[in-house]
């Protein structure tokens, strides 16, 4: 449908024509930055309260689109896309600046229901590991997240080592899977991240009274 076609859909969203929408799948539709920017503008007023799934994989989305979208969503805090549980942005052109914007948005209190965040096959580098570490230090962000997909990006061992250290001290009570790999890093560094995640401290299970 392309960016202009998706922008037309965004106009319908903004005018309140699709308030009952609970899933929006536009994977591999060349939405691009134009479409994502239009979507951010459309949802900023809180019209999509029921949307739980947003699939935007394989759409030539770059940092510019993500930065604008994150700014629009972040401004509304928890009132924008409050039900969103799955956000898929894999197979795009997103780099460190775009990922930093996403992290900043989440730290602002946006998308608190987010359970599944996927950014595989992008261009996230070591700076993104640092952004993620900052996000992990924010107790409310990623609280409900069970899946975090970051494999096949551009991390080096240095970035993964930083992430490993942070994961070792992060509770992340609901997180069940994290994938973080790159052709630029070794298998040992990738496994160390998984080990730190597996052995991380977990809150005690509530006892039955």
Secondary structure, DSSP 8 states (H G I E B T S, - for coil): -HHHHHHHHHHHHHTTTTTT--EEE-TTS--HHHHHHHHHHHHTTS--TT--EEE--SS--BHHHHHHHHHHHHHTGGGSSTT--EEE--SSB--HHHHHHHHHHHHTT--TT--EEE--SS---HHHHHHHHHHHTSSSTTTT--EEEEEEE---HHHHHHHHHHHHT---TT--EEEEEETTS-HHHHHHHHHHHHTS---------
